[in-house]
Amino acid sequence: MVALLPLLATSMPPLFDYPNHLARVDAINHWASSPGLQANYRLASFLIPNMLSDVVMLALMQVADARAAGLLLLALTFILTLGGLYLLNRAVAGRYSVWPLLAGVFLTNEMFFWGFLNYNLGLALLPWGLAAWLLMEGRPRWQQVVLGAFFALLIFLAHLVAFGLYAVAIAALELRHAWLRRREGLGPAFLRLVASASQFIPALVLYWAISPSHGLPLSPHFNFSAFVKLSPFTRLLSSGNPHADAAASLISLAALVLALTMRQVRLHPGLLLVAALFALLVLVLPYSAMESFFLDWRIAIAAAFMLLAAIVPRRPRPLATAIASMVILLLLGSRSYVLAQDWRVQGKVIGEMVAAFQRIPPGSFIIPAARYPIELGDWTQTRRMRPPPEHIVAYAMIDRQAIIPSLFAKAGQNPLVFEPLLPEMKALDRGPIARVPDAAAFRPLVQNALAVASRADEVQPPLAGVYIAMYQWGCEDWLAGLAVQPVACGQGFSVMRVVPPAKASEEAG
């Protein structure tokens, strides 16, 4: 419950990709009853390794609104992650321990703040799969494989990277098992490894035979710079408050080192091996592949979770357990309190921007743009701009059923695909969103918007209007003479209506 405190601070958490995921699922939920959505988006296959959070939120939206469904998913991810690590630790330790609860401090990690909902959900399911695999040892082999196949398929549907991590973890545990029983001969070890690998067959068959995702080009991009490969470890808790993040990280590390030094705990060799392999993957994997980014960065937190699950008390000591519990609770409580206060402030800023969208008629086309480039951070934090503005416009899709070109709606990647009737709209489908670094960049942006606005009445249903949602530029910063009219002006943002000259003359007459 302490870890959930930040989720109570605002209905719009300041997570980078989060509004975009939320808007896509809300669009799927309303697609059948919205001619505007049907004209510009196509429902696609759900059999892709990037959709489990969509399905969960879609189910939640049958009983709650979009914002509540999103918060419930975040809470569920927290609970599954912590519960799975707790159970995994129980599977290797043979008894319950308080140490895995230290993972509660790391629930709000860099990947969480990126808002990678599907990956985070897959990562939450991973320890459950590993725990089930270990706890089924000694039962009939087919039962262990069937249960493993269930978790492999579930994790696959959450995210392909999480599925790969699950496969690596199972391989590490099974190879260690074979090594410990090497005197039994190669034959039994080989048969066991084959049986263990068979749990991945259903997911792989689904991917290669049915899923449209297998057609995505691999196109790996590697970056072996020290910053790219090492910074994911130095900013695991990148909330935007580097001092609080550093304090939480250092206190957690110090507590673990002290407990190891005093021989109060040990690290389970199997899970330590998994954690080491995950850390190695961060160093060798590409930065991007299959039109997905930050592949290597994502895995650092997975390595940390496996390390925390590997902490095994040497013997029950009530006093040591009480001290460890108190330290973990104080650390988690202080972090949750700091984040809750910060989220409350950021939530108000987001709320002001979202309120501006109420001045836009339903069914409009909104082009998001920002002044500053997307932040990739430094050694201690991912970004300094808070809240991140990139996808706030997605709330206009939820509240006003607006059409936005920056929605994550790609063929082979999402169950909703952006296929507008106007090619001028499709031309604005870009990621990151358009950047307007200086005054000269306003004009080409408006020209692209005018290309859509001039044809707004040619589609059915017609677009209710074309608007630009600009972040980090106020209304007073726009150049004079552009074909725009201010709709909403705020501190550090502006919403402009794009008016073709013929339309402006008509309205003036």
C-alpha positions in Angstrom: 0.0 0.0 0.0 2.9 2.4 0.7 4.2 1.9 -2.8 0.8 2.9 -4.2 0.8 6.3 -2.6 2.0 8.3 -5.7 -0.9 6.8 -7.7 -3.3 8.6 -5.3 -1.7 12.0 -5.9 -3.1 12.6 -9.4 -5.3 11.0 -12.0 -2.8 11.9 -14.7 0.7 10.5 -13.7 3.6 12.3 -15.3 4.9 9.2 -17.2 6.3 9.8 -20.7 4.4 7.3 -22.9 1.5 6.6 -20.5 -1.1 9.0 -22.0 -0.5 7.6 -25.4 -1.1 4.0 -24.3 -4.2 5.2 -22.4 -5.6 7.0 -25.5 -5.1 4.1 -27.8 -7.0 1.7 -25.6 -9.8 4.3 -25.1 -10.0 4.6 -28.9 -10.3 0.9 -29.2 -13.0 0.9 -26.6 -15.0 3.6 -28.5 -14.1 2.6 -32.0 -17.3 0.8 -32.8 -19.4 3.8 -31.9 -17.3 6.6 -33.4 -17.4 7.3 -37.1 -14.4 9.6 -36.7 -12.3 6.9 -35.2 -13.4 4.4 -37.8 -12.5 6.7 -40.6 -8.9 7.2 -39.4 -8.0 4.1 -37.5 -8.2 0.4 -38.3 -8.6 -2.3 -35.7 -5.8 -4.9 -36.2 -4.7 -8.2 -34.7 -4.3 -8.5 -31.0 -1.9 -11.5 -31.5 1.2 -9.4 -31.1 3.9 -9.3 -28.4 3.0 -5.9 -27.3 -0.7 -5.9 -26.3 -1.3 -7.4 -22.8 -1.7 -4.1 -21.1 -4.1 -3.0 -23.8 -6.3 -6.0 -23.1 -6.2 -5.5 -19.3 -7.1 -1.8 -19.6 -9.8 -2.6 -22.2 -11.4 -4.9 -19.6 -11.1 -2.4 -16.9 -12.7 0.3 -19.0 -15.9 -1.7 -19.0 -16.3 -0.8 -15.4 -14.2 2.4 -15.0 -13.3 5.4 -17.1 -10.0 5.6 -19.0 -8.0 7.5 -16.2 -9.1 5.1 -13.5 -8.3 2.1 -15.7 -4.8 3.4 -16.3 -4.2 3.9 -12.6 -5.6 0.4 -11.8 -3.2 -1.1 -14.4 -0.2 0.7 -12.7 -1.3 -0.5 -9.3 -1.7 -4.1 -10.7 1.8 -3.9 -12.2 3.2 -2.8 -8.8 1.4 -5.6 -7.0 2.4 -8.3 -9.5 6.0 -7.2 -9.5 6.4 -7.1 -5.8 4.4 -10.2 -5.2 6.2 -12.2 -7.9 9.7 -11.2 -6.6 8.5 -12.2 -3.1 7.3 -15.6 -4.3 10.4 -16.1 -6.4 12.6 -15.5 -3.3 10.4 -18.0 -1.4 11.0 -20.5 -4.1 14.8 -20.3 -3.8 15.1 -19.7 -0.1 12.5 -22.2 1.1 10.9 -19.7 3.4 9.5 -16.1 3.3 11.8 -13.2 3.9 11.4 -9.4 4.1 14.4 -8.7 1.9 12.5 -9.0 -1.5 10.3 -6.2 -0.2 13.2 -3.9 -0.9 12.1 -4.2 -4.5 9.3 -1.9 -3.6 11.7 1.0 -3.7 12.6 0.1 -7.3 9.0 -0.2 -8.6 9.2 3.5 -9.6 12.2 3.0 -11.8 13.4 4.6 -15.1 11.3 2.3 -17.3 8.3 3.0 -15.2 8.8 6.8 -15.7 9.2 6.2 -19.5 5.7 4.8 -19.3 6.5 1.4 -21.0 3.3 -0.2 -19.9 3.5 -3.5 -21.8 7.2 -4.1 -20.9 6.6 -3.3 -17.3 3.7 -5.7 -17.2 5.8 -8.4 -18.8 8.5 -7.7 -16.3 6.0 -8.1 -13.5 4.9 -11.5 -14.8 8.5 -12.8 -15.2 9.2 -13.6 -11.6 5.9 -15.4 -11.3 6.9 -17.6 -14.2 10.3 -18.3 -12.7 8.8 -19.0 -9.3 6.2 -21.4 -10.8 8.9 -23.2 -12.7 11.0 -23.7 -9.5 8.1 -24.6 -7.3 6.9 -27.2 -9.8 10.2 -29.1 -9.5 9.6 -32.6 -8.3 6.1 -32.7 -9.8 5.4 -34.6 -13.1 7.5 -33.0 -15.7 4.6 -32.4 -18.1 2.9 -30.3 -15.5 5.9 -28.1 -15.1 6.3 -27.7 -18.9 2.6 -26.9 -19.4 2.6 -24.2 -16.6 5.9 -22.8 -18.0 4.3 -22.6 -21.5 1.4 -20.7 -20.0 3.6 -18.1 -18.4 5.9 -18.0 -21.5 2.8 -17.2 -23.7 1.5 -14.6 -21.2 4.8 -12.8 -21.0 5.2 -13.0 -24.8 1.9 -11.2 -25.3 3.1 -8.5 -22.8 6.4 -7.7 -24.5 8.9 -9.5 -26.7 11.9 -8.2 -24.6 10.3 -9.6 -21.4 9.7 -12.9 -23.2 13.4 -13.0 -24.2 14.4 -12.3 -20.6 12.2 -15.1 -19.3 13.8 -17.5 -21.9 17.3 -16.4 -20.8 16.4 -16.9 -17.1 15.0 -20.4 -17.7 18.0 -21.3 -19.7 20.4 -20.1 -16.9 18.5 -22.0 -14.2 18.3 -25.2 -16.3 22.0 -25.1 -17.3 22.9 -24.6 -13.7 20.7 -27.6 -12.8 22.5 -29.7 -15.5 25.9 -28.7 -14.2 25.0 -29.6 -10.6 23.9 -33.1 -11.8 26.7 -33.5 -14.4 27.6 -36.9 -12.9 24.3 -38.3 -14.0 25.5 -38.1 -17.6 24.8 -36.1 -20.7 21.7 -38.1 -21.8 19.4 -37.1 -18.9 20.7 -33.6 -19.0 20.0 -33.2 -22.7 16.5 -34.6 -22.4 15.7 -32.3 -19.6 17.0 -29.3 -21.5 14.9 -30.2 -24.5 11.8 -30.6 -22.4 12.4 -27.3 -20.7 12.9 -25.5 -24.0 9.5 -27.0 -25.3 7.6 -24.5 -23.1 8.5 -21.8 -25.6 7.1 -23.6 -28.6 3.5 -22.2 -28.4 4.7 -18.6 -28.2 7.2 -19.1 -31.0 4.6 -20.8 -33.2 2.2 -17.9 -32.5 4.9 -15.4 -33.4 6.1 -17.0 -36.7 2.9 -18.4 -38.0 0.2 -15.9 -37.0 1.4 -12.7 -35.5 1.9 -9.8 -37.9 4.9 -8.6 -35.7 7.2 -11.2 -37.3 7.2 -9.1 -40.5 8.8 -6.1 -38.8 12.3 -5.5 -40.1 15.0 -6.3 -37.5 17.1 -3.3 -38.3 19.3 -3.4 -35.2 21.1 -0.2 -34.2 24.0 -0.5 -31.8 25.6 2.1 -29.6 28.5 0.9 -27.4 29.3 4.3 -25.9 30.0 4.2 -22.2 27.1 6.5 -21.5 24.5 4.3 -23.3 25.7 1.1 -21.8 26.4 2.2 -18.2 24.0 5.0 -17.5 21.0 2.7 -17.2 22.6 1.4 -14.0 23.4 4.8 -12.5 19.9 6.1 -13.0 17.7 3.1 -12.1 15.5 5.3 -10.1 15.2 8.2 -12.5 12.2 10.1 -11.2 13.5 13.6 -12.1 14.6 14.2 -8.5 18.2 13.1 -8.6 19.0 13.8 -4.9 16.1 11.6 -3.7 16.9 9.0 -6.3 20.5 8.8 -5.3 19.6 8.6 -1.6 17.2 5.7 -2.2 19.7 3.9 -4.4 22.7 4.3 -2.1 20.8 3.4 1.1 19.4 0.3 -0.6 22.9 -0.7 -1.8 24.5 0.1 1.6 21.8 -2.0 3.4 22.5 -5.0 1.1 26.3 -4.7 1.4 26.1 -4.4 5.2 23.9 -7.5 5.4 26.3 -9.4 3.2 29.3 -8.3 5.1 27.7 -9.2 8.5 26.8 -12.6 6.9 23.1 -12.0 7.6 22.2 -12.9 4.1 23.6 -14.6 1.0 22.8 -14.4 -2.7 21.2 -17.4 -4.3 23.7 -18.6 -7.1 21.0 -19.4 -9.6 19.3 -16.0 -9.5 22.6 -14.2 -9.2 23.6 -15.9 -12.4 20.3 -14.7 -14.0 21.0 -11.1 -12.7 24.5 -11.2 -14.2 23.3 -12.4 -17.6 20.7 -9.7 -17.6 23.4 -7.1 -16.9 25.5 -8.5 -19.7 22.6 -8.2 -22.1 22.5 -4.5 -21.3 26.1 -4.3 -22.6 25.7 -6.3 -25.8 22.2 -5.8 -27.1 21.3 -3.1 -29.7 19.8 0.2 -28.7 16.9 -0.3 -31.1 15.5 -3.0 -33.2 12.1 -3.9 -34.9 11.1 -0.2 -34.7 11.4 -0.3 -30.9 13.9 1.7 -28.8 15.8 1.6 -25.6 16.1 -2.3 -25.8 19.3 -2.4 -23.8 18.3 0.2 -21.3 15.1 -1.7 -20.4 17.0 -4.6 -19.0 19.0 -2.9 -16.2 16.0 -2.9 -13.9 15.3 -6.5 -14.7 18.9 -7.3 -13.5 18.2 -5.3 -10.3 15.0 -7.2 -9.6 16.7 -10.6 -10.0 19.4 -9.5 -7.6 16.9 -8.4 -5.0 15.0 -11.7 -5.4 18.3 -13.5 -4.8 18.8 -12.2 -1.3 18.4 -15.2 1.1 18.7 -14.9 4.9 21.2 -17.4 6.3 19.0 -18.1 9.4 15.9 -16.6 11.0 16.8 -13.8 13.4 13.8 -11.9 14.7 15.9 -8.8 15.6 17.6 -8.6 12.3 14.3 -9.2 10.5 12.7 -6.4 12.5 15.5 -4.0 11.7 15.5 -4.8 8.0 11.7 -4.4 7.9 11.9 -1.0 9.5 14.6 0.2 7.2 12.7 -1.0 4.1 9.5 0.5 5.3 11.1 3.9 6.1 12.9 3.9 2.7 9.8 3.0 0.7 7.6 5.4 2.7 10.0 8.4 2.2 10.4 7.7 -1.5 6.6 7.3 -2.0 5.9 10.5 -0.1 8.5 12.5 -2.1 7.1 11.2 -5.4 3.5 11.8 -4.3 4.3 15.5 -3.6 6.1 15.9 -6.9 3.3 14.2 -8.8 0.7 16.4 -7.3 2.5 19.5 -8.6 3.1 18.0 -12.0 -0.5 16.7 -12.2 -1.7 20.3 -11.8 0.4 21.4 -14.7 -0.9 18.6 -16.9 -4.4 19.4 -15.8 -4.1 23.0 -17.0 -3.0 21.8 -20.5 -5.7 19.1 -20.6 -8.3 21.7 -19.6 -7.3 23.8 -22.7 -8.4 20.9 -24.9 -12.0 21.4 -23.7 -12.1 24.5 -26.0 -11.5 22.3 -29.0 -14.6 20.8 -30.7 -14.9 17.0 -30.7 -13.6 15.2 -33.8 -10.8 17.7 -34.5 -7.4 16.9 -35.7 -4.6 18.0 -33.3 -1.0 18.3 -34.2 1.4 18.2 -31.2 4.7 20.1 -31.2 7.3 21.2 -28.8 10.2 23.6 -28.6 12.9 21.5 -27.1 14.2 18.1 -28.4 13.4 14.9 -26.7 15.6 14.3 -23.6 17.7 11.2 -23.2 19.2 12.4 -19.9 22.6 12.3 -18.2 24.2 10.0 -15.7 21.8 10.7 -12.9 18.4 11.5 -14.5 16.5 10.8 -17.7 14.9 14.2 -18.1 14.7 17.7 -16.5 11.5 18.8 -18.1 8.6 17.9 -15.8 6.1 17.0 -16.7 7.2 15.5 -20.0 5.1 17.2 -22.7 5.4 14.7 -25.5 2.1 12.8 -25.2 -0.1 15.1 -23.1 -2.1 15.8 -26.3 -3.4 12.2 -26.0 -5.8 13.3 -23.4 -7.6 15.3 -26.1 -8.3 12.0 -27.8 -9.8 10.6 -24.6 -11.8 13.7 -23.7 -12.7 15.1 -27.1 -12.3 12.0 -29.4 -9.7 14.1 -31.3 -7.6 12.6 -34.0 -3.8 12.8 -33.2 -1.1 11.7 -35.6 1.4 10.9 -32.8 -0.7 8.0 -31.3 1.2 4.7 -31.0 -0.9 2.9 -33.7 1.6 1.1 -36.0 1.0 -2.0 -38.1 2.6 -5.0 -36.5 3.2 -3.2 -33.3 -0.3 -2.2 -32.0 -3.9 -3.5 -32.2 -4.9 -0.2 -33.6 -3.4 1.3 -36.8 -3.5 4.9 -38.0 -4.8 4.9 -41.6 -6.3 8.3 -42.2 -8.2 9.2 -45.4 -6.0 12.2 -46.1 -2.3 11.6 -47.0 -1.6 15.0 -45.5 -2.6 13.6 -42.1 -0.5 10.5 -42.5 2.5 12.7 -43.3 2.3 14.1 -39.8 2.5 10.6 -38.3 5.9 10.9 -36.7 7.8 10.2 -33.5 9.0 12.1 -31.7 6.5 14.9 -32.2 7.4 17.9 -34.4 10.0 20.2 -32.9 9.9 24.0 -33.3 13.3 25.1 -31.9 13.1 28.7 -33.1 10.7 31.3 -34.6 11.6 30.2 -38.2 10.3 26.7 -37.6 6.7 27.9 -36.9 6.0 28.6 -40.6 6.7 25.1 -42.0 4.6 23.5 -39.2 1.7 25.8 -40.0 2.0 25.0 -43.7 1.8 21.3 -43.0 -1.3 21.9 -40.8 -2.9 24.1 -43.5 -2.5 21.2 -46.0 -4.9 19.2 -43.7 -7.2 22.1 -42.8 -7.8 23.0 -46.5 -9.2 19.5 -47.0 -11.0 19.0 -43.7 -14.4 19.0 -45.4 -13.4 16.4 -48.0 -13.6 13.4 -45.6 -16.5 11.8 -43.9 -17.1 12.7 -41.2 -15.5 16.0 -41.8 -12.8 17.2 -39.4 -14.3 19.6 -36.9 -11.1 21.7 -37.2 -7.3 21.5 -37.3 -5.4 22.6 -34.2 -1.8 22.8 -33.1 -1.0 22.0 -29.4 2.4 23.7 -28.8 4.5 23.1 -25.7 7.2 25.4 -24.4 6.0 28.3 -26.6 3.3 30.6 -25.3 0.7 32.4 -27.5 2.8 35.6 -27.4 5.7 33.7 -29.0 3.9 32.9 -32.3 5.0 34.9 -35.4 2.5 37.5 -36.7 0.8 36.8 -40.0 0.5 33.0 -39.6 -2.8 31.4 -40.5 -3.7 30.6 -36.8 -6.0 31.9 -34.1 -5.3 31.4 -30.4 -7.7 29.1 -28.6 -6.0 28.7 -25.3 -2.9 30.3 -23.8 -1.1 29.1 -20.7 2.3 29.3 -19.1 4.6 27.5 -21.4 1.9 26.2 -23.8 -0.5 27.3 -26.5 -3.3 25.9 -28.5 -3.9 27.4 -31.9 -6.7 26.9 -34.5 -5.4 26.6 -38.0 -7.5 28.7 -40.4 -7.0 28.5 -44.2 -7.2 32.0 -45.8 -10.4 31.1 -47.7 -12.0 30.0 -44.4 -10.8 33.1 -42.6 -12.3 35.3 -45.4 -15.6 33.4 -45.2 -15.8 33.8 -41.4 -14.9 37.5 -41.6 -17.6 38.0 -44.2 
